[in-house]
Amino acid sequence: MTNNGKIALAALAGVAVGAIAGVLLAPASGKETRQKLAGKLEDAKDEVADAVKSTVKKTQKAAKEAAETAQEATNGQA
């Protein structure tokens, strides 16, 4: 994982922890708190899924470019 990926993951984790702490510490009934927490967790799950998809796409693109560069280099050697 690149440094940018690690930073993004740490930021997402921080947002999730902050949201959960905010919901748990806010004065509300148990049912309201559980509903808010479920919503925040769903949002965090979506953000992580988006970040993973983005990282996979970037990795695939980089691998494709590396393979093309290697192919070009070996064609010049033949």
CYANA upper distance limits for C-alpha pairs under 8 A (distance plus 0.5 A):
  1 MET  CA      5 GLY  CA      6.42
  1 MET  CA      6 LYS  CA      7.07
  2 THR  CA      6 LYS  CA      6.80
  3 ASN  CA      7 ILE  CA      6.58
  4 ASN  CA      8 ALA  CA      6.59
  5 GLY  CA      9 LEU  CA      6.59
  5 GLY  CA     55 THR  CA      7.76
  6 LYS  CA     10 ALA  CA      6.57
  7 ILE  CA     11 ALA  CA      6.57
  8 ALA  CA     12 LEU  CA      6.66
  8 ALA  CA     51 ALA  CA      8.27
  9 LEU  CA     13 ALA  CA      6.62
  9 LEU  CA     48 VAL  CA      8.18
  9 LEU  CA     51 ALA  CA      8.42
 10 ALA  CA     14 GLY  CA      6.60
 11 ALA  CA     15 VAL  CA      6.69
 12 LEU  CA     16 ALA  CA      6.65
 12 LEU  CA     44 ALA  CA      7.88
 12 LEU  CA     47 GLU  CA      7.96
 12 LEU  CA     48 VAL  CA      7.60
 13 ALA  CA     17 VAL  CA      6.62
 14 GLY  CA     18 GLY  CA      6.50
 15 VAL  CA     19 ALA  CA      6.52
 16 ALA  CA     20 ILE  CA      6.61
 16 ALA  CA     40 LYS  CA      8.00
 16 ALA  CA     41 LEU  CA      7.82
 16 ALA  CA     44 ALA  CA      6.52
 17 VAL  CA     21 ALA  CA      6.56
 18 GLY  CA     22 GLY  CA      6.51
 19 ALA  CA     23 VAL  CA      6.67
 19 ALA  CA     40 LYS  CA      7.23
 20 ILE  CA     24 LEU  CA      6.57
 20 ILE  CA     37 LEU  CA      6.85
 20 ILE  CA     40 LYS  CA      7.64
 20 ILE  CA     41 LEU  CA      8.46
 21 ALA  CA     25 LEU  CA      6.46
 22 GLY  CA     26 ALA  CA      6.51
 23 VAL  CA     33 THR  CA      6.82
 23 VAL  CA     36 LYS  CA      7.15
 23 VAL  CA     37 LEU  CA      6.87
 24 LEU  CA     33 THR  CA      7.09
 24 LEU  CA     37 LEU  CA      8.29
 28 ALA  CA     32 GLU  CA      6.56
 28 ALA  CA     33 THR  CA      6.52
 29 SER  CA     33 THR  CA      6.59
 30 GLY  CA     34 ARG  CA      6.60
 31 LYS  CA     35 GLN  CA      6.70
 32 GLU  CA     36 LYS  CA      6.63
 33 THR  CA     37 LEU  CA      6.46
 34 ARG  CA     38 ALA  CA      6.52
 35 GLN  CA     39 GLY  CA      6.72
 36 LYS  CA     40 LYS  CA      6.64
 37 LEU  CA     41 LEU  CA      6.55
 38 ALA  CA     42 GLU  CA      6.63
 39 GLY  CA     43 ASP  CA      6.74
 40 LYS  CA     44 ALA  CA      6.64
 41 LEU  CA     45 LYS  CA      6.53
 42 GLU  CA     46 ASP  CA      6.75
 43 ASP  CA     47 GLU  CA      6.77
 44 ALA  CA     48 VAL  CA      6.67
 45 LYS  CA     49 ALA  CA      6.61
 46 ASP  CA     50 ASP  CA      6.63
 47 GLU  CA     51 ALA  CA      6.67
 48 VAL  CA     52 VAL  CA      6.61
 49 ALA  CA     53 LYS  CA      6.66
 50 ASP  CA     54 SER  CA      6.64
 51 ALA  CA     55 THR  CA      6.63
 52 VAL  CA     56 VAL  CA      6.58
 53 LYS  CA     57 LYS  CA      6.69
 54 SER  CA     58 LYS  CA      6.71
 55 THR  CA     59 THR  CA      6.56
 56 VAL  CA     60 GLN  CA      6.56
 57 LYS  CA     61 LYS  CA      6.62
 58 LYS  CA     62 ALA  CA      6.65
 59 THR  CA     63 ALA  CA      6.60
 60 GLN  CA     64 LYS  CA      6.59
 61 LYS  CA     65 GLU  CA      6.66
 62 ALA  CA     66 ALA  CA      6.59
 63 ALA  CA     67 ALA  CA      6.59
 64 LYS  CA     68 GLU  CA      6.67
 65 GLU  CA     69 THR  CA      6.62
 66 ALA  CA     70 ALA  CA      6.59
 67 ALA  CA     71 GLN  CA      6.56
 68 GLU  CA     72 GLU  CA      6.63
 69 THR  CA     73 ALA  CA      6.64
 70 ALA  CA     74 THR  CA      6.67
 71 GLN  CA     75 ASN  CA      6.61
 72 GLU  CA     76 GLY  CA      6.89
 73 ALA  CA     77 GLN  CA      7.08
 74 THR  CA     78 ALA  CA      7.00
